[in-house]
């Protein structure tokens, strides 16, 4: 008889967001599920010594059926070892503070042809599935961190704070706005509006001290790999009308679309001074003169980057389409800045 697939929850969040508190809460109120929590370090997870049944350097086994273990080596191999040696109902994986969730999820959906090239990697696709990706948010400090004009210490990719936090928000199925006791009503409303625009499909939960009803986050079955793989470009969202209207805090969107190509140097010159502070996020595809390549425009907070992601299928129909998210956007200012960088632009006078 084939064993049932075990659901996996991926938990992300920047330092201080409350991930560890949530993990402790899950272990304490597991509702009779046998849960394995894979963490980076034991020290952050405060396990009640009265519950400890057996402990080693890499694993703590609890009398309530739960397991807490450190991540050593390859994630897939670690999960495989858990599945081979323990009867589990659920697995929770804690990402590092600077980790983004989608690559972790993709580890559980490796194509068979790639597995065939690496026979040493265990095939666990028939044993597990991703149940949900959860990102914890420090409600009181998120916007300040998001708009820092510096890179994240220790990040091998050299990402800015805005880039990293945007990846964690956009990759989530559930966003937990933690520390509501330390945030103002205005901060919570602004975050709700911003996240509903950045990730309209995510479920938003407001919490204090990482305390969330496990039934809201465990065994919810809301992760979809096909949607996750396409979400990073926002392609499906660019031309959609927003169903909600911005309220007094002014979160809104603006889509800049043109069939004209940009002059690369002129565009760089226009952007040297940065975008307006009230533009919180922008993302889309752009076309450059003299090239059939499609470039991804991605800005979060103070950071803006371009990356070649492929080629336009029909160069004659190459176009630019960028969605801007911000507070009280000046549409005319954005249009003027970008139009003046187009190859056909002729200054007046």
C-alpha positions as CSV (number, residue, x, y, z in Angstrom):
1,X,0.0,0.0,0.0
2,X,1.5,3.3,-1.1
3,X,2.0,5.8,1.7
4,X,0.3,9.2,1.6
5,X,2.2,12.2,0.6
6,X,3.4,14.4,3.4
7,X,2.7,18.1,3.2
8,X,5.6,20.6,3.5
9,X,5.3,24.2,4.8
10,X,8.1,26.6,4.0
11,X,8.5,29.5,6.4
12,X,10.4,32.6,5.5
13,X,10.9,36.0,7.1
14,X,13.7,38.5,7.7
15,X,15.5,38.7,11.0
16,X,13.3,39.7,13.9
17,X,10.1,39.0,12.0
18,X,9.0,36.3,14.5
19,X,9.6,33.1,12.6
20,X,11.1,31.4,15.6
21,X,8.2,32.3,17.8
22,X,5.8,30.9,15.3
23,X,7.9,27.6,15.2
24,X,7.7,27.4,19.0
25,X,3.9,27.9,18.8
26,X,3.5,25.2,16.2
27,X,5.5,22.7,18.3
28,X,3.5,23.6,21.4
29,X,0.1,23.5,19.8
30,X,0.4,20.8,17.2
31,X,-3.1,19.5,17.6
32,X,-2.0,15.8,17.7
33,X,-0.1,16.0,14.4
34,X,3.4,14.5,14.2
35,X,5.3,17.5,12.9
36,X,9.0,17.7,11.9
37,X,10.5,21.2,12.0
38,X,13.8,21.7,10.1
39,X,15.6,24.7,11.4
40,X,19.0,26.4,10.9
41,X,20.0,26.3,14.5
42,X,18.6,24.7,17.6
43,X,19.4,27.6,19.9
44,X,16.7,29.8,18.5
45,X,13.9,27.3,19.0
46,X,13.0,27.2,22.7
47,X,11.9,23.6,23.2
48,X,10.4,22.7,26.6
49,X,12.8,20.3,28.3
50,X,9.9,18.4,29.8
51,X,8.8,17.4,26.3
52,X,12.2,16.1,25.2
53,X,12.2,12.4,24.7
54,X,15.6,12.0,22.9
55,X,18.2,14.4,21.7
56,X,21.3,14.2,19.5
57,X,23.6,16.9,18.0
58,X,21.3,17.1,15.0
59,X,17.8,16.2,16.3
60,X,15.5,16.6,19.2
61,X,12.6,14.1,19.5
62,X,9.7,15.2,21.6
63,X,7.3,13.1,23.6
64,X,4.3,14.7,21.8
65,X,5.4,13.1,18.5
66,X,7.1,16.2,17.1
67,X,10.7,16.4,15.9
68,X,13.0,19.4,15.6
69,X,16.2,19.0,13.6
70,X,18.9,21.2,12.2
71,X,19.5,21.5,8.5
72,X,22.8,19.8,7.6
73,X,23.9,19.4,4.0
74,X,21.4,19.0,1.2
75,X,17.8,19.8,1.9
76,X,16.4,17.0,-0.2
77,X,18.6,14.4,1.5
78,X,17.6,15.8,4.9
79,X,13.9,15.4,4.1
80,X,14.5,11.9,2.7
81,X,16.2,10.8,6.0
82,X,13.2,12.1,8.0
83,X,10.8,10.3,5.8
84,X,12.7,7.0,6.0
85,X,13.1,7.0,9.8
86,X,10.0,8.7,11.2
87,X,6.2,8.5,10.8
88,X,5.2,12.1,10.1
89,X,2.1,14.1,9.4
90,X,3.7,17.3,8.4
91,X,7.1,19.0,7.7
92,X,7.9,22.7,8.4
93,X,11.1,24.1,6.9
94,X,12.5,27.3,8.2
95,X,14.4,29.3,5.6
96,X,17.3,31.5,6.6
97,X,16.5,35.2,7.2
98,X,17.9,36.1,3.8
99,X,16.4,33.1,1.9
100,X,13.7,33.4,-0.8
101,X,11.0,30.7,-0.8
102,X,10.5,29.7,-4.4
103,X,13.9,28.0,-4.9
104,X,13.2,26.0,-1.8
105,X,9.8,24.9,-3.1
106,X,11.3,24.0,-6.5
107,X,13.7,21.5,-4.8
108,X,10.6,19.3,-4.3
109,X,9.6,19.4,-7.9
110,X,12.9,18.5,-9.7
111,X,12.3,17.2,-13.2
112,X,12.8,13.4,-13.7
113,X,15.3,14.0,-16.4
114,X,17.5,16.1,-14.0
115,X,17.2,13.4,-11.3
116,X,18.4,10.9,-13.9
117,X,21.6,13.0,-14.4
118,X,22.2,13.0,-10.6
119,X,21.5,9.5,-9.4
120,X,22.8,10.4,-5.9
121,X,19.9,12.7,-5.3
122,X,16.9,10.8,-3.7
123,X,13.6,11.1,-5.5
124,X,11.0,12.3,-3.0
125,X,8.4,13.7,-5.3
126,X,6.1,10.8,-4.7
127,X,6.6,11.2,-0.9
128,X,6.0,14.9,-0.3
129,X,4.3,18.1,-1.7
130,X,4.5,21.7,-0.8
131,X,1.4,22.7,1.2
132,X,2.1,26.5,1.6
133,X,4.8,29.1,1.7
134,X,4.5,31.5,4.6
135,X,6.3,34.8,5.0
136,X,6.5,36.5,8.4
137,X,6.4,40.3,8.4
138,X,7.7,42.6,11.1
139,X,4.7,45.0,10.8
140,X,6.4,47.9,12.7
141,X,9.7,47.9,10.8
142,X,9.0,46.4,7.3
143,X,8.6,49.7,5.4
144,X,11.8,51.2,7.0
145,X,13.8,48.1,6.0
146,X,12.2,47.9,2.6
147,X,13.4,51.4,1.7
148,X,17.0,51.2,3.0
149,X,19.6,52.3,0.5
150,X,22.0,49.5,1.3
151,X,22.6,45.8,0.6
152,X,21.8,43.0,3.0
153,X,24.9,41.9,5.0
154,X,26.0,38.4,4.2
155,X,23.9,38.0,1.1
156,X,25.9,36.3,-1.6
157,X,23.8,37.8,-4.3
158,X,24.3,41.4,-3.2
159,X,20.6,42.2,-2.9
160,X,19.2,45.3,-1.4
161,X,16.8,45.1,1.5
162,X,13.9,46.0,-0.8
163,X,14.8,43.3,-3.3
164,X,15.0,40.6,-0.7
165,X,11.8,41.5,1.1
166,X,9.9,41.8,-2.2
167,X,11.0,38.3,-3.1
168,X,9.7,36.9,0.2
169,X,6.4,38.8,-0.1
170,X,5.7,37.9,-3.7
171,X,6.7,34.2,-3.2
172,X,4.3,33.6,-0.3
173,X,0.8,32.0,-0.2
174,X,0.3,33.3,3.4
175,X,1.6,36.6,4.8
176,X,1.5,37.0,8.5
177,X,1.7,40.6,9.7
178,X,3.3,39.9,13.0
179,X,3.9,42.3,15.9
180,X,0.6,44.2,15.4
181,X,1.0,45.3,19.0
182,X,4.1,47.3,18.0
183,X,2.7,48.7,14.7
184,X,0.3,51.6,14.2
185,X,-3.1,51.2,12.6
186,X,-1.8,53.3,9.7
187,X,1.2,51.0,9.2
188,X,-1.0,47.9,9.2
189,X,-3.4,49.4,6.6
190,X,-0.5,50.5,4.4
191,X,1.0,47.1,4.5
192,X,-2.3,45.4,3.7
193,X,-2.8,47.6,0.6
194,X,0.8,47.2,-0.5
195,X,0.8,43.4,-0.2
196,X,-2.7,43.0,-1.8
197,X,-1.1,44.8,-4.8
198,X,2.3,43.0,-4.8
199,X,0.7,39.6,-4.2
200,X,-3.1,39.7,-4.7
201,X,-3.5,35.9,-4.2
202,X,-1.9,35.7,-0.8
203,X,-3.9,35.2,2.4
204,X,-3.1,37.9,5.0
205,X,-3.2,37.1,8.7
206,X,-2.5,39.7,11.5
207,X,-0.8,38.3,14.6
208,X,0.9,39.2,17.9
209,X,4.0,37.3,19.2
210,X,3.8,34.8,16.3
211,X,0.6,33.2,17.7
212,X,-1.5,31.9,14.8
213,X,-4.1,29.2,14.8
214,X,-2.3,26.2,13.3
215,X,-5.4,25.3,11.3
216,X,-4.9,28.5,9.3
217,X,-1.4,27.6,8.2
218,X,-1.0,23.8,8.4
219,X,-2.7,21.4,5.9
220,X,-4.2,24.3,3.8
221,X,-3.2,23.1,0.4
222,X,-2.8,26.4,-1.3
223,X,0.6,26.1,-3.0
224,X,0.6,25.6,-6.8
225,X,3.9,25.0,-8.5
226,X,2.7,26.3,-12.0
227,X,1.5,29.6,-10.5
228,X,4.7,30.0,-8.4
229,X,6.9,29.5,-11.4
230,X,5.2,32.2,-13.4
231,X,4.6,34.7,-10.6
232,X,8.0,36.4,-10.6
233,X,7.3,38.4,-13.8
234,X,3.8,39.5,-12.9
235,X,2.9,38.9,-16.5
236,X,-0.6,37.8,-15.7
237,X,-1.2,40.8,-13.5
238,X,0.1,43.6,-15.7
239,X,-3.1,44.4,-17.6
240,X,-5.6,43.5,-15.0
241,X,-7.8,46.1,-13.4
242,X,-7.5,46.2,-9.6
243,X,-10.7,45.4,-7.9
244,X,-10.0,47.4,-4.8
245,X,-9.7,51.1,-4.6
246,X,-6.9,52.9,-2.7
247,X,-8.0,54.4,0.5
248,X,-6.7,57.4,2.6
249,X,-3.1,56.0,2.6
250,X,-3.0,56.2,-1.2
251,X,-1.5,52.8,-2.3
252,X,-2.2,52.6,-6.0
253,X,-0.8,51.2,-9.3
254,X,0.1,52.7,-12.7
255,X,1.0,50.7,-15.8
256,X,3.4,52.3,-18.3
257,X,3.0,50.7,-21.7
258,X,4.6,51.6,-25.0
259,X,5.8,50.0,-28.3
260,X,8.7,52.4,-28.5
261,X,12.1,51.0,-27.5
262,X,14.4,52.7,-25.0
263,X,17.7,54.2,-25.8
264,X,19.9,52.3,-23.4
265,X,22.3,55.2,-22.4
266,X,19.5,57.7,-22.2
267,X,17.5,55.4,-19.9
268,X,20.5,54.9,-17.6
269,X,21.0,58.7,-17.5
270,X,17.4,59.3,-16.6
271,X,17.5,56.7,-13.8
272,X,20.8,57.8,-12.3
273,X,18.9,60.0,-9.8
274,X,16.7,57.1,-8.8
275,X,12.9,56.9,-8.8
276,X,10.7,58.9,-6.6
277,X,10.5,57.8,-3.0
278,X,6.8,57.2,-3.2
279,X,7.3,54.4,-5.8
280,X,7.6,51.3,-3.6
281,X,7.7,48.6,-6.3
282,X,7.9,48.4,-10.0
283,X,8.3,45.4,-12.3
284,X,7.9,44.5,-16.0
285,X,9.4,43.9,-19.3
286,X,11.3,46.5,-21.4
287,X,12.7,46.6,-25.0
288,X,16.0,48.3,-25.9
289,X,16.9,49.7,-29.3
290,X,19.3,47.5,-31.4
291,X,18.4,44.3,-29.5
292,X,15.7,41.7,-29.7
293,X,16.4,40.7,-26.0
294,X,13.6,41.1,-23.4
295,X,14.8,42.7,-20.2
296,X,13.2,42.4,-16.8
297,X,12.9,45.7,-15.0
298,X,12.7,45.1,-11.2
299,X,12.7,47.8,-8.5
300,X,12.0,47.4,-4.8
301,X,12.5,50.3,-2.4
302,X,15.8,52.0,-3.3
303,X,17.1,49.3,-5.6
304,X,16.5,49.0,-9.4
305,X,18.0,46.3,-11.6
306,X,17.7,45.0,-15.2
307,X,18.2,41.4,-16.3
308,X,18.0,39.8,-19.7
309,X,15.5,37.0,-19.5
310,X,15.1,35.9,-23.1
311,X,14.1,37.2,-26.5
312,X,10.9,38.6,-27.9
313,X,9.2,35.9,-30.1
314,X,8.3,38.6,-32.6
315,X,10.8,41.5,-32.5
316,X,8.4,43.6,-34.6
317,X,6.0,43.5,-31.6
318,X,8.6,44.1,-28.9
319,X,7.2,46.4,-26.3
320,X,7.6,47.8,-22.8
321,X,5.2,47.3,-20.0
322,X,6.0,48.2,-16.4
323,X,3.6,48.2,-13.4
324,X,4.3,50.8,-10.7
325,X,3.1,50.5,-7.1
326,X,3.3,53.4,-4.7
327,X,1.7,56.0,-2.6
328,X,0.0,58.9,-4.4
329,X,1.8,58.2,-7.7
330,X,2.6,61.1,-10.0
331,X,1.6,59.5,-13.3
332,X,2.7,62.4,-15.5
333,X,6.1,62.5,-13.8
334,X,6.7,58.8,-14.5
335,X,5.5,59.1,-18.1
336,X,7.7,62.1,-18.7
337,X,10.8,60.4,-17.2
338,X,10.3,57.2,-19.3
339,X,9.1,58.9,-22.5
340,X,12.3,61.0,-22.5
341,X,14.4,57.8,-22.6
342,X,12.7,56.4,-25.7
343,X,14.8,56.1,-28.9
344,X,12.4,58.4,-30.8
345,X,12.2,61.1,-28.2
346,X,12.9,64.6,-29.5
347,X,13.2,67.3,-26.8
348,X,10.9,70.3,-27.3
349,X,12.4,73.7,-28.1
